[in-house]
């Protein structure tokens, strides 16, 4: 089924990580704001892209505790501003830690087989790139979720200005992996973004389907990331 693979691309959300609390960041954020009595503009996914647009530039996971606290307060202020929430002096700083826990990498857990699988793939000589529709600074999440050591590249839509299912973000990842799309295997959980998008860009694709239903016809499918290893001849 898979032929002459040089490198592997993986989706991020619901492929490597999942929401720790079982609800998305948007819902968790709105519940938090309403529990604290804040009236707010309607939620939309774009809010994440807008409030994190300086995450790559202004933040470092290796910064001092003081620098990180200042960034969390800045991020909280961006949330208040973007959701048109009237606030008083000190609100951003008071809610900085609470909002960071909801929006930052602490909101996610890594599936148990992920680090072992990525590590085995790399030990076997496959370079790995994340290809994700995600706001700016996904590489910092990967650092804080202890995934970075298993990755060669992180290609996020917010950073490169191209999103799945379009071909551009896949081709950017292939360029960074220094190989042709036809020699790259992409794995992800979305039929539209990962499977269809990856195929259209010329990659080989395996769908990660975690729900128990049957896969779409003629789609190569795995149930857990670790099932990639036998497909690629990795023990
Ligand atoms: Mg996904």
Boltz pocket constraint, residues with backbone or C-beta under 6 A from the ligand:
constraints:
  - pocket:
      binder: B
      contacts: [[A, 11], [A, 12], [A, 13], [A, 14], [A, 15], [A, 188], [A, 189], [A, 190]]
      max_distance: 6.0
